Amino acid sequence: MNALIFAAGLGTRLAHLTKEIPKALVEVNGKPMLLHAIEKMISIGVDRIVINMHHHAEKIEAYIRTLNFEGVEILLSDERGELLETGGGLIKAGPLFDLTKPIVLYNSDVLTGADLNKMVEYHNQKGGIATLMVKNRDTSRYFLFDEEMHLSGWQNITSGEQIITRNKKDLDSLAFSGIHIVEPEIIQMLGEKRKFSITKGYLDLSEQYHIYGWKDWSEYWFDIGTPEKLSAVNQFFKESS
């Protein structure tokens, strides 16, 4: 399989921690977030990993040169010229993938103990163009799913904005967890390279194509976006050791 690890973000919410290094190299439980992500991808059989980079990109390059995983190719997608967000980042990285295999998309600031092998199995069984890892948790923005876990819309409960792409009743609101699997043909479906969130791309495509949510998982999950969350995840591992 392929993987794209999103590591281009500015990491502004981590304040002074990302002044001199990219967010992806901030350490969690003794090693960089990026290494946690790489090891997670290798654990599920990924053999080609693409990492996008923008903020302090030269430090991502230098760090990758220190790594060597047998049978695993690690490539870099350079966004120093323009930060493209998740949708544009996927399109730009497209030529680096083996387009005969699925692509796991993984936010570098996500850390989870979930068994992603089960997510891969689910994706293959459902046969959709994408599978999104979701969870029932409190947030402001939710994907909406029907009873068969088809992506059917999106809502922001703070602003009241809502987008419905499938005319279904009793939609389930679930929070995105920063991990998704896509079929390679979705890259062409998303159109020309531009700056945009893949959320919009998924919603546009969900009107005609099957995009599923995967919620049958447990174990820990952290989004390490702020110093407080970083402290919480380090405390979690300290107490778990």
WOTA-V908718 format. One record per backbone hydrogen bond with DSSP energy under -1.0 kcal/mol. CO is the residue of the C=O (numbers start at 1). NH is the residue of the N-H. E is the energy in kcal/mol with one decimal. If there is no record, write none. Layout:
BEGIN
CO/NH/E
CO/NH/E
END
This chain:
BEGIN
1/47/-2.0
1/48/-1.4
2/104/-2.3
3/50/-3.1
4/106/-2.6
5/52/-1.8
6/108/-2.0
11/14/-1.5
12/15/-1.6
14/17/-2.0
15/18/-1.5
16/19/-1.4
22/25/-1.8
23/26/-1.9
24/34/-2.9
26/33/-2.1
28/31/-1.3
31/28/-3.1
32/36/-1.9
33/37/-2.3
34/38/-2.6
35/39/-2.7
36/40/-2.0
37/41/-2.2
38/42/-2.4
39/43/-1.9
41/44/-1.0
41/46/-2.0
42/45/-1.7
47/73/-2.7
48/3/-1.7
49/75/-3.2
50/5/-2.9
51/77/-2.6
53/79/-2.9
54/57/-1.3
56/59/-1.4
56/60/-1.1
57/61/-2.5
58/62/-2.1
59/63/-2.1
60/64/-2.6
61/65/-1.6
63/66/-1.5
64/67/-1.6
69/72/-2.1
73/49/-3.2
75/51/-2.4
77/53/-2.0
84/88/-1.1
84/196/-1.7
85/89/-2.1
86/90/-1.9
87/91/-1.9
88/92/-2.6
89/93/-1.9
91/94/-1.0
93/96/-2.3
94/97/-1.7
98/101/-1.9
102/2/-2.5
103/182/-2.7
104/4/-2.9
105/180/-2.3
106/6/-2.2
107/110/-1.8
109/224/-3.3
111/222/-2.6
114/116/-1.2
115/118/-1.1
116/120/-2.3
117/121/-2.2
118/122/-2.3
119/123/-2.7
120/124/-2.4
121/125/-2.4
122/126/-2.7
123/127/-2.0
129/183/-2.5
130/212/-2.4
131/181/-2.4
132/214/-3.0
133/177/-2.5
135/137/-1.3
135/175/-2.9
140/157/-2.6
142/155/-2.5
143/174/-2.6
144/152/-3.5
144/153/-1.0
145/172/-3.2
146/149/-2.0
149/213/-1.8
150/146/-1.8
152/165/-2.6
152/166/-1.6
153/144/-2.7
154/163/-3.1
155/142/-2.7
156/160/-2.3
161/156/-2.8
163/154/-2.6
166/168/-2.0
172/145/-2.1
174/143/-2.5
175/135/-2.1
178/107/-2.2
179/133/-2.6
180/105/-3.7
181/131/-2.4
182/103/-2.8
183/186/-2.0
184/187/-1.6
185/189/-1.6
186/190/-1.8
188/191/-1.3
196/87/-1.7
196/88/-1.3
197/201/-1.1
198/202/-2.9
199/203/-2.3
200/204/-2.5
201/205/-2.3
202/206/-2.1
205/208/-1.5
205/209/-2.7
210/129/-2.3
211/151/-3.5
212/132/-2.8
214/134/-2.3
215/217/-1.9
220/113/-2.0
222/111/-2.3
223/225/-1.8
226/230/-2.4
227/231/-2.4
228/232/-2.0
229/233/-2.3
230/234/-2.1
231/235/-2.1
232/236/-2.1
233/237/-2.1
234/238/-1.9
235/239/-2.4
236/240/-1.5
237/241/-1.3
END
